[in-house]
Amino acid sequence: VVTELTIIPDLWDSKRQGYKNTSLVPKEQREQFNRQLKALVTFVENDYQGEADAKWLKSAVKRFLHPETYPAVPEQRQGKRNSKQKVTVEELVKAYIRENNLSSKTISTLQTIANKVARFVHWVQVVEDRPEFHFYADDATIEVLGEFRSYIHNEYSFYKEHPDVFLPFEHQVKHLQGLSPNAFNSTMVRVNGVFNWAVRKGLMSCLDYKSFDMEGHDFHVPYFLTIEERDRLLELDLSLFPVRLAEHRDMFVFQCLVGCRYGDLCRLRKENVDGEFLQYIPSKTLNRGIGTAIRVPLVEKAKQILARVDATTDTLFPLHDKRSYNYDIQVLLALAGVDRKVTILNPKTRQEEQHPICKLASSHIARRTFIGNLYKRVQDPNLIGSMTGHCYNSKAFARYRVIDDEIKNNIIKTID
C-alpha cells in the first residue's frame, strides 16, 4: 500500500525507521516526517483487526492521512452541537488523537484506552444484558464512570473467566494483563484529560467527571546515586572490558551531570554544546509544540567526558539500543560496588521491597541523580526545573527529590 509520505532512499535509516541524522535535510523537516511516520504505524497497528486485507490497509492509511473524510465527531455548527447527536467516549478519544500533536507513545496509550472503552460497552451490552447501553460523553455521570472504573479494574479477571465474550476483540486482549494500581489510575487520569479537552472544544457539556473521586498515585521514596557513588563509577578502570561498556559509562555519568532524559541524550550533537553550557530543547515538550530551550552549565567532569568524544562524528555519543544501555548500567554499578539496598514500592502489590540499587538502575536514575543531589544543596524546584525541563510548580518534580533529615537540619540551622 502506497502512502503520501516520501523520502529519498539514500536518506532512509532502516534502524531508526526515518531520516538519517546525518542527512542534510532541515532538522524540522526530518523530525516532522519521522513523527508522522511513527504515528501512522501506531494508528495502523491499533486499527488492525483479524483477517485484514489490502483493502482495509488502504482505508486505514487514508483515514490517518485524511481524517476529515471520516469524521468521528459530529460536525459543529457555529460552536453548537446538534442535541440529537451524541458523541461516545471512544469517539472523543479518537478525535483527541487526531486533533492534537502527540508523541507516538501517547497515541498508542490513548488508542489502548479507546479500545478498552469499546470492550467496556460490549461487556455491559452482552454480559449485563443492557443492549441499549452506550458510553456517551454527555451521559458520563459519576455512576457510569464508577462502572467504567470497576470494569477496567477487573477486566483481566473477566477475560480469564469469560474468554468467549472477548472474541470480537481477540487481537486486542491476547496480551492483556492485570493493571497495577498506578497504571489503572493513569487510565482514569487520561480519560479525565480528554474530557477537559472536549469541554473546551464544545463537544461535551456534562461536567460530572470533575467531581468524580480520582484515586491518587502511590510512589516509593525516590532513590538515586550519591555523588561519591557517581564518581566511583566515573573512575572505574574498564580497560579489560568491551569498548561499549566504557562508552555507556561516559554516557550515564554525563546524564548524571546534566539531567537530560535518555531520548534527549541520544539526540545531542556537538552543536548543542555552547561554550560552557549544554543547550537543547527537551523532546517531551517539543512533541507538545513547546520549543523552549534549556541551558545547563557544564561542570569539569562533564567537560572531561566530552573531551573523549569521537571528533569525527556529529553526535556527542555513539548510539546503542536502550536495552543494552540499561543492562550495562546495572553491570557498571555492580562492578563499581554500588550495591546498597533501597526500598521500593511494588507497583502491583503496593508492598515495600528492598533491592540492591545496581539491580534496579536504568537510564532514568541518572536524571534522578542530577535532581536529587542538586535539591540537597538548593531547595528550589523552579531553579532546578529550569535545567531539567520541568515546568513551574511541576507535580512530577516531587517524584525526583526526597526531603531527608540532612535537608531539614540545614534549613533549621538558618533560624538558630
Secondary structure as GFF3:
##gff-version 3
##sequence-region A 1 416
A	DSSP	three_ten_helix	9	11	.	.	.	ID=ss1
A	DSSP	beta_strand	12	13	.	.	.	ID=ss2
A	DSSP	beta_strand	18	19	.	.	.	ID=ss3
A	DSSP	alpha_helix	27	47	.	.	.	ID=ss4
A	DSSP	alpha_helix	54	65	.	.	.	ID=ss5
A	DSSP	three_ten_helix	67	69	.	.	.	ID=ss6
A	DSSP	alpha_helix	89	99	.	.	.	ID=ss7
A	DSSP	alpha_helix	104	126	.	.	.	ID=ss8
A	DSSP	three_ten_helix	137	139	.	.	.	ID=ss9
A	DSSP	alpha_helix	142	161	.	.	.	ID=ss10
A	DSSP	three_ten_helix	163	169	.	.	.	ID=ss11
A	DSSP	alpha_helix	170	173	.	.	.	ID=ss12
A	DSSP	alpha_helix	181	200	.	.	.	ID=ss13
A	DSSP	three_ten_helix	208	211	.	.	.	ID=ss14
A	DSSP	alpha_helix	227	234	.	.	.	ID=ss15
A	DSSP	alpha_helix	243	258	.	.	.	ID=ss16
A	DSSP	alpha_helix	262	267	.	.	.	ID=ss17
A	DSSP	three_ten_helix	270	272	.	.	.	ID=ss18
A	DSSP	beta_strand	273	274	.	.	.	ID=ss19
A	DSSP	beta_strand	277	280	.	.	.	ID=ss20
A	DSSP	alpha_helix	283	286	.	.	.	ID=ss21
A	DSSP	beta_strand	294	297	.	.	.	ID=ss22
A	DSSP	alpha_helix	300	306	.	.	.	ID=ss23
A	DSSP	alpha_helix	322	335	.	.	.	ID=ss24
A	DSSP	beta_strand	341	345	.	.	.	ID=ss25
A	DSSP	beta_strand	352	356	.	.	.	ID=ss26
A	DSSP	alpha_helix	357	360	.	.	.	ID=ss27
A	DSSP	alpha_helix	364	377	.	.	.	ID=ss28
A	DSSP	alpha_helix	381	388	.	.	.	ID=ss29
A	DSSP	three_ten_helix	396	399	.	.	.	ID=ss30
A	DSSP	alpha_helix	405	413	.	.	.	ID=ss31
###
